[in-house]
Amino acid sequence: MRLWADVPERWKPLIKKARDIEGWDSLSAYIRELIKKDLASKGLLGVKNGEGEAVLQEG
């Protein structure tokens, strides 16, 4: 699935700086990690039918 979003222009350097602080090479990988962490924090990722689900680690 491909996703995209419009963000305020002033956020661009902030997002890139956060990506660099976290040590990600690409913006896409950084955003994917943010989404993965959000889904996991809501209990939506990491469990499948009561069993542990393998989660691809990138970075």
Contacts in CASP RR format, 6 or more apart in sequence:
PFRMAT RR
TARGET T0000
AUTHOR 0000-0000-0000
METHOD contacts of the structure
MODEL  1
MRLWADVPERWKPLIKKARDIEGWDSLSAYIRELIKKDLASKGLLGVKNG
EGEAVLQEG
7 15 0 8 1.000
15 27 0 8 1.000
15 30 0 8 1.000
16 27 0 8 1.000
18 30 0 8 1.000
19 27 0 8 1.000
19 30 0 8 1.000
22 30 0 8 1.000
22 33 0 8 1.000
23 59 0 8 1.000
24 30 0 8 1.000
24 33 0 8 1.000
24 59 0 8 1.000
25 59 0 8 1.000
29 58 0 8 1.000
29 59 0 8 1.000
32 58 0 8 1.000
33 58 0 8 1.000
33 59 0 8 1.000
36 45 0 8 1.000
36 55 0 8 1.000
39 45 0 8 1.000
40 46 0 8 1.000
40 55 0 8 1.000
45 53 0 8 1.000
45 55 0 8 1.000
46 52 0 8 1.000
46 53 0 8 1.000
46 55 0 8 1.000
47 53 0 8 1.000
END
